[in-house]
Amino acid sequence: MSAMAARETKAQDLDRRLGIKTTTLHMYVNGDGTPKEPGQTQLERNDPAAAV
């Protein structure tokens, strides 16, 4: 999410680094780096303390 928040980051470069498709990246994270609902749900599953 912090990489997406950086203005110089290109989603296409980030998705290659992560090994996912750009559509998958945008399904979980907004362009400003904040999590979308599915991303927030995933965070909470992995770390209940991440609930925002």
N, C-alpha and C positions, 0 to 999 in steps of 0.2 A: 504494500500500500504506500509505503514511503517513496518507492521508486515512481509510482504513478503520480504522486503529489509534486514531484520535481518537474518543472516546466520543460526542461530539456530532454526528458525521457520520451521516447517514441514507443507507443504500445507494441508496434511490430517488432522492435528490438527486444523489448522485455518479454514478449511471449516466446520468442526464440530461446532466450536465456532460461525461461521456465519450462520449456518444452510443451507449451499448450498453444491453442489457437487464440487469436485476438478476440473472437466472439466469446470464448470461455472467460478470458480475462475481464472483458467488459460485463459479463454476467454477474461477476462477483465484486468488482471494484469500479467506482466512479472515476472519471477522468481527473478529479482533484485528489484522488487517493483515499477517499472515504469508502467504507464498505457499503455495498448495496445489501438488501435484506438477506439474500442467500449467502453472501460473504460474511455478514454478521452472525448468521446462524452457524456457519462453519467454524468461525472463531470461537463461539460459545461452546460448541461441541468439544473442541480441542482444549479450551481453557475457560472454564466457567467464570473465572475472574475477569475475562475480557468483555463481559456484558457491559454495554454502554447505556 
